[in-house]
Amino acid sequence: MTDAYEYGKALFLITEEDAVSEKVLADVKTAESVFIANPDYVKLLCSPAVPKEERVELVGKALSGLDTRLLNLIKILTEMRAVNLFDKVAAAYYGLYDESRGIVRVDAITAVPLTAAQSDKLAAKLSRTLSKTVIVKNTVDPSILGGMKLRYSGVQLDGSVMTRLDKFEDALKNTVI
């Protein structure tokens, strides 16, 4: 079994040591988008029906513009028929990169899209609260009716209207008259 986190961590540590983390971050995003857009390519790279040398050669040709360290990692995953784990390797790399730079990515779930000004104001307030740089991604979910849910670093804060209504309903059900 391949531990994708350890591969992402190893890549991050090597790129930090070589001071190329930002470039590799962009290359990881590129590789990830290639794999997401081409699921059949990932299946081919994981197929035991295709000889290992041929799979590695395909990766070398298709992704030759990537940083050598990243390309070598993808070749290793290809040899092991584990390219389908690249999204987890990428997630580990992103997490370690963000952590090393004091970045927190926050998913703000709202019933309607946030304006740029609202998103900026939310990021600024959370940056002051968390003492970190905050990057806000807005996800729209009309089922929450209003308010907002925030998810970041394993934390969920729920200030949605739907949750408040559910709590109010539960309180009414438990009220003895």
C-alpha angles and dihedrals in degrees: 000000000000119000101217092188092059091051091049090047093049091050091049094049092049093048092047090051090050092042094235100111095121094052092046090048089060091046092050089054090049093050092045092052090049091053093045092049093047111042091160089058089054090050089051091051090051096044118116087204091073115069115249094240091053093049092049091048090051090053092047092054098041097045101030093128093064125100110280094238092054093043090052090051091051089049090053090050088048092052089052091045088238103119087119086074093060092102089061091047089051092048090053091049092048092048094050092045092051093045092051091052098042094249123150120191112211125195108210109197112200137166091237130025117276117240117238089254092052091047091049092048091049091049091050093049093047091046090057092045097046097033089227138100107271126206113193123209114189119216118187118220113166091192092077088065095208143337120057145274119210124201124185138141093356093311125117122192113189119199096150123140090231092058091047090051091049091051091047090050091050091050091051092049091052095047114111114214 
